[in-house]
Structures are given as C-alpha cells and as structure tokens.
Amino acid sequence: MFSKSCEYGIRASIYVAKHSLKHRKVSLKEVAEHTDAPPAFMAKILQKLTRTEILSSFKGPTGGFFVPLEMIDKVSLYDIVLTMDGAGLFEDCTLGLRKCDGQKPCPMHFKFSKIRDEMKTDLKATTLKFLAEQVSDGVTFLKR
C-alpha cells in the first residue's frame, strides 16, 4: 500500500519518537540498524523527514535525530505518509485513470473513496506518540 520509502519513514519516525520519549537522540546508523533499512537509503529518508519537520536533528558528538516532545503528540501517521508518498494515495484514481471523480467515475471509484476516507481519518488520528508508546511497551514491534 505504501512505498518502501514510506514504510521505512514510518518505522524510522516511530523508532526516533520512542527514544525521544526517553530524552535520547539516535544516530543514522542506529535507526537504519533497528528498522532493517540500508543506511544510505535511510539517510535520504531521515533528511526528508527532517526537512519537513517531522523529525529534528543536531550534528556533533551529542547530536542525532529526535522528535521535540512538544511535537510528538501532534505529528500523525498521515503527516509522515504525505511527506514520503504525497497525496496520491488519497486522491489518484485506483485504476490509474487521469480523470476520475464523482461526475465521471471509474468502476472502483465509489468503493475505494470510502476506504480512502476511512484510511485518511485513521492515519490522522494515529499520533507518533501513540505508536512510540506501543513499541516501548512491547505491544508492537518495528523489526522481525
């Protein structure tokens, strides 16, 4: 459903948020290792997430990636998906038609409109803090 970049971006954001709740910054190497991502690919993902202010970073010996605590409950899964994959998942035609809307729908339009609306609502309601707490509590996992 999501691109590989988006999947890694979500996992990285959760991992960084989990450690941010403990007032700890994490390195690129650590994020890549704990999300099973190639380091060079993860570097680009973290750069994009930092540029769009999903994550923050500091350079230097005490540096690393983190989510400011005042933002951790405001960033949603929807924000990460938009950053990584754009709005196409919520707006583009399921069958790839250039023009598809309620006036001239494809055969899948009305069925998938409902699914997309529900998914959008769920992604917006799911915060980074909630996901990080789930991982911290051992309820869910980021790595197989």
N, C-alpha and C positions, 0 to 999 in steps of 0.2 A: 504494500500500500504506500509506504514512504520510500523515498530514495535511500540508498545506502548512506549518503552524506547525512540525511536527516536522522536515520536510525542512530548513527554514531553521534550526531549532535545532541540528540535526546539523552543518550546514555552518558555522554560526557557532561552535559549540564547537570544531570542527576548526581553523578559522582562528585562533581565540584561542589554542588549545593550541600551534599551530605557532609563534606569536610568543612564547608563554610559554617554550618551549624555548630561545629566544634571549634570555630575561630581558627581554622587552619587553611593555608593556601596549598595548592598542589601543583606539581610540575607537569609539563607536557608529557614527559616520559612516564610519569605515574598514571596520568589519565589514559594514555594510549595502552599501557600495560593492563590496567584494570577494566578496560572496555573492549579488549581484544581488537584494537584498531592499529593499522600501520602508522607509526609515528609521523611520517611525512604527510600522510592524509589527515591525521588528527591535527597537525599543526595548522593546516588550512582551515579546518573546521573551527578550531578554537579562535583563530584570527577573525573569522566571520562572526562568531558569537560575541567576541569582544567588541568588534567594530559596531555591531548593532546593540550593544549594551545589555545583552542577556547575561554575559559574564564580564568580569573586570580582571585586570592583571597588573602586576608590578614586576619590574625587572630587578635583577640583582640577587645577592646571596639570600635575602629573606623574601624574595619575590615568589610569584606563582599566580595561579588562577584562583578566583574566588567569586562568590556572589555576595554583594553587600547585603547585610542582614535586613536592612530596611526594604530591599527589593525582593527578597527570597519568597515572600508570600504574594507578590504582585506579578511575578513572571509566570505565565501559564504555558502549558504544552502547546497551545495554539500559537503563542509568540515564537516558540522555537521552530515549529513547523513552517510558519510564514517566513522566518528568516532563512531556513535551509532550503525549502522547496517552493516558496512563493504561494500565491493564492490559487494556483491552477487546480489543485485537488478539490477546492470548494466551488470553482467557477467554470472550469472547462467541461466540455461535453464528454460523457463517459465513453462514447464511441469515437471520439476524436473529430467530430464534425466542426467546421469552422463557425457555423451559426447554429445554435441550438438554444431555444428558450421556450417559455410557455406558449408563445404565439406559433412557433414552428418547431415543435419538439422532436427529438429522435425517439425511437421506440423505448429507450431506457430512461428518458428524461424525468418523468414524474416519480418513478420508483426510486431512482437514485437521488433525486432532490431531497426527499425525506431523509434518506440515510445520511447524506452530506450535512444536512441541517442538524441532525442529531449528533453527528460526529463533531461538528464545529462547536456545538453547545458543550459537549463533554470535554473537549480539548480546552476550551476557555475556562471551564470550571475546575480543571485539574492544575494545581499550582506546583511549582518546583519544590516548595517546602513539603507539601504532602508526599510527593514522590520520594524525596530525600529521606523523610522520616520512615517511610515504608521500607526502604533499603537499610537504613540504620537499625531498625528493629528486627531485621532478618525475616520480614514478612515476604519481601520480594528480592530479586537478585538482578545484577547487571551483567553477570558473566556466567557462562555454563560451566 
